[in-house]
Amino acid sequence: MSTLLLALAAGAAIGLALGALGGGGSVLAVPALIYLLGFSPVGATTASLVIVTFTSVTALVAHARDGHVRWRTGLLFAAAGIGPAMLGGALAARVPGAVLTAGFALVAGAAALRMLRSRPPAEGGATVRPGKAAATGAGLGAITGVLGVGGGFLAVPALVGVLGMRMRNAVGTSLLVITVNSLAALSTRAGTVQDLDWAVVGPFIGAAVLGAWDGKRLSAKVSGPTLQRIFALLLLAVAAFMLIDAVA
């Protein structure tokens, strides 16, 4: 299969995940860029941030129209992570590729297991304490910067399991968090963006944006608990694959 077709197929899958699950784009984009398209781990994390930023904005607009974005909590959560994301992004260039891959896998696996063990909150949701939201957001921002991810695959479990938000609202709100964190992390990698292979990254972004709209429609047809299980199982599978590859 040609590189262009692989980029289009991977982009569509990542957009679908972001639109339906409010995350999972980076956790799929990084391995796709490395294993399918031949990017280095550092190049893949930078390209992933660009791809996920464009795609998450598209999905955010769609979820906001349906009232599934909790703007106050999302902005507080994201704002607390901006500084840590920028610091993490600056440190990422000094971390060996194998360590980045292993760290990515371990964090994704831990998030997946937490979601599988946690019970989905009631439809009414819970009151979110600002201090708790800020502390959780800061931790997520640091991981976003170092691992080159938008953070949705961690934001959704955090919004559901730590802050008590119901799944549909967590999906929409996480897209706001992803957008802010990705832009913050990208600001520290501005000098490397022009080195990306845009003949691959451009079509990847286009397919992902289109996939995000389909993912939003899919999320309206699937229950919150089912979305949570699908998200967790996807994370666990990718984490296992990447960890095996990192230690092999």
C-alpha positions in Angstrom: 0.0 0.0 0.0 1.4 3.4 -0.9 2.4 5.9 1.7 -0.4 8.3 0.7 -3.1 5.6 1.1 -1.6 4.6 4.5 -1.7 8.2 5.6 -5.4 8.6 4.5 -6.5 5.4 6.2 -4.7 6.2 9.5 -6.0 9.7 9.5 -9.6 8.6 9.0 -9.2 6.1 11.9 -7.7 8.8 14.2 -10.4 11.3 13.3 -13.1 8.7 14.0 -11.6 8.0 17.4 -11.3 11.7 18.4 -14.8 12.5 17.2 -16.5 9.5 18.9 -14.3 9.1 22.0 -12.9 12.6 22.7 -9.4 11.2 22.6 -7.4 8.4 21.3 -6.1 10.4 18.4 -2.5 10.7 19.6 -2.4 7.2 21.0 -3.2 6.0 17.5 -1.3 8.7 15.6 2.1 8.2 17.2 2.3 4.4 16.5 0.8 4.9 13.0 3.4 7.5 12.1 6.3 5.4 13.5 5.3 1.9 12.3 3.3 2.6 9.1 4.9 5.8 7.8 8.5 5.6 9.0 8.7 8.7 11.2 11.2 8.8 14.1 9.7 8.8 17.6 10.5 12.6 18.0 9.2 13.4 14.5 6.1 11.3 15.1 5.3 13.1 18.4 5.6 16.5 16.7 3.5 15.5 13.7 0.9 14.0 16.1 0.5 17.3 17.9 -0.1 19.1 14.6 -2.6 16.4 13.4 -4.5 16.2 16.7 -4.7 20.0 17.0 -6.5 20.4 13.7 -8.7 17.4 14.2 -9.7 18.2 17.8 -10.9 21.7 16.8 -13.2 20.2 14.2 -14.6 17.7 16.7 -14.9 20.3 19.4 -17.2 22.4 17.3 -19.5 19.5 16.6 -19.7 18.5 20.3 -20.2 22.1 21.4 -23.2 22.4 19.2 -24.9 19.6 21.1 -24.1 21.2 24.5 -21.6 18.5 25.5 -18.7 20.8 26.4 -18.3 22.0 30.0 -16.4 25.2 29.1 -15.5 26.4 32.7 -14.1 23.1 33.8 -12.4 22.4 30.5 -10.7 25.8 30.4 -9.5 25.6 34.0 -8.3 22.0 33.4 -6.4 23.1 30.3 -5.0 26.4 31.6 -3.4 24.5 34.5 -1.6 22.3 32.1 -0.2 25.0 29.7 3.0 25.6 31.7 3.8 22.0 32.4 3.1 21.1 28.7 5.6 23.7 27.6 8.2 22.5 30.0 7.6 18.9 29.0 7.8 19.8 25.3 11.2 21.4 25.9 12.5 18.2 27.7 11.2 15.8 25.1 14.0 16.4 22.7 16.5 15.2 25.4 14.7 11.9 26.0 15.8 8.8 24.0 13.2 7.4 21.5 12.9 4.1 23.2 12.2 5.8 26.6 9.5 7.9 24.9 7.9 4.9 23.4 7.9 2.9 26.7 6.7 5.9 28.7 3.8 6.4 26.2 2.8 2.7 26.5 2.9 2.7 30.3 0.8 5.8 30.7 -1.7 4.7 28.2 -2.0 1.2 29.8 -2.5 2.8 33.3 -5.3 5.0 32.0 -7.0 2.1 30.3 -7.0 -0.1 33.4 -8.4 2.8 35.5 -11.3 3.2 33.1 -12.0 -0.5 33.0 -12.1 -0.6 36.8 -14.1 2.6 37.3 -17.9 2.7 37.3 -19.4 5.2 34.9 -20.9 8.1 36.9 -24.6 8.8 36.9 -26.1 10.8 34.2 -26.4 13.9 36.4 -22.6 14.0 36.8 -20.9 15.5 39.8 -19.8 18.9 41.1 -16.2 19.6 40.1 -13.9 21.2 42.6 -11.6 23.9 41.0 -8.5 22.8 42.9 -8.9 19.2 41.9 -9.5 20.1 38.3 -6.4 22.4 38.2 -4.1 19.8 39.9 -5.3 17.1 37.5 -4.9 19.4 34.5 -1.3 20.3 35.5 -0.3 16.7 35.6 -1.9 16.0 32.3 -0.2 19.0 30.7 3.3 17.7 31.7 2.6 14.3 30.2 1.3 15.9 27.1 4.4 17.9 26.6 6.9 15.1 27.1 5.0 12.4 25.1 3.8 14.6 22.3 0.1 13.7 22.8 -3.0 15.9 22.9 -3.9 14.2 26.2 -7.5 13.1 25.3 -6.7 9.5 26.2 -5.8 10.7 29.7 -8.2 13.6 29.9 -11.3 11.4 29.4 -10.4 9.0 32.2 -9.5 12.0 34.4 -12.7 13.9 33.7 -14.8 10.7 34.3 -12.9 8.9 37.1 -11.3 11.8 39.0 -13.7 14.7 38.4 -16.9 12.6 38.2 -18.1 14.0 34.8 -20.5 11.8 32.8 -19.0 10.2 29.7 -20.6 12.3 27.0 -19.6 15.6 28.6 -16.1 14.2 29.3 -15.8 13.4 25.6 -16.7 16.9 24.5 -14.8 18.7 27.2 -11.6 16.7 26.6 -11.5 18.1 23.0 -11.1 21.6 24.5 -8.3 20.3 26.7 -6.6 18.6 23.8 -6.7 21.7 21.7 -5.1 23.9 24.4 -2.5 21.4 25.5 -1.5 20.5 21.9 -1.0 24.2 21.0 1.1 24.8 24.2 3.3 21.8 23.5 3.7 22.8 19.8 4.9 26.2 20.8 8.1 24.6 22.2 8.6 22.6 19.0 8.0 25.4 16.4 11.5 25.0 15.0 10.9 21.3 14.0 7.4 21.7 12.4 8.8 22.9 9.0 11.0 19.7 8.9 7.9 17.4 8.8 7.0 15.6 5.6 3.9 17.6 4.7 3.2 15.4 1.7 2.3 12.8 4.3 1.1 15.0 7.2 -1.3 17.1 5.0 -3.4 14.2 3.7 -3.3 12.7 7.2 -4.8 15.8 8.6 -7.5 16.1 5.9 -8.6 12.5 6.4 -8.6 12.9 10.2 -10.8 16.1 10.0 -13.4 14.3 7.9 -13.3 11.2 10.2 -14.0 13.4 13.2 -17.4 14.4 11.8 -18.3 10.8 11.3 -17.1 10.0 14.8 -19.3 12.7 16.3 -22.3 11.1 14.6 -21.3 7.7 15.9 -21.0 8.9 19.5 -24.6 10.0 19.4 -25.7 6.4 18.7 -23.6 4.6 21.4 -24.2 4.7 25.2 -21.7 6.4 27.5 -20.6 3.1 29.3 -20.1 1.4 26.0 -17.9 4.3 24.7 -15.9 4.0 27.9 -15.2 0.3 27.5 -14.3 0.7 23.8 -11.9 3.5 24.6 -10.2 1.6 27.4 -9.8 -1.6 25.4 -8.3 0.4 22.5 -5.8 2.0 24.8 -4.8 -1.3 26.4 -4.2 -3.0 23.0 -2.0 -0.1 21.7 -0.1 0.2 25.0 0.7 -3.5 25.0 2.0 -3.4 21.4 4.2 -0.3 22.0 5.6 -1.6 25.3 6.6 -4.9 23.6 8.3 -3.0 20.8 10.1 -0.7 23.2 11.7 -3.5 25.3 12.3 -5.9 22.4 
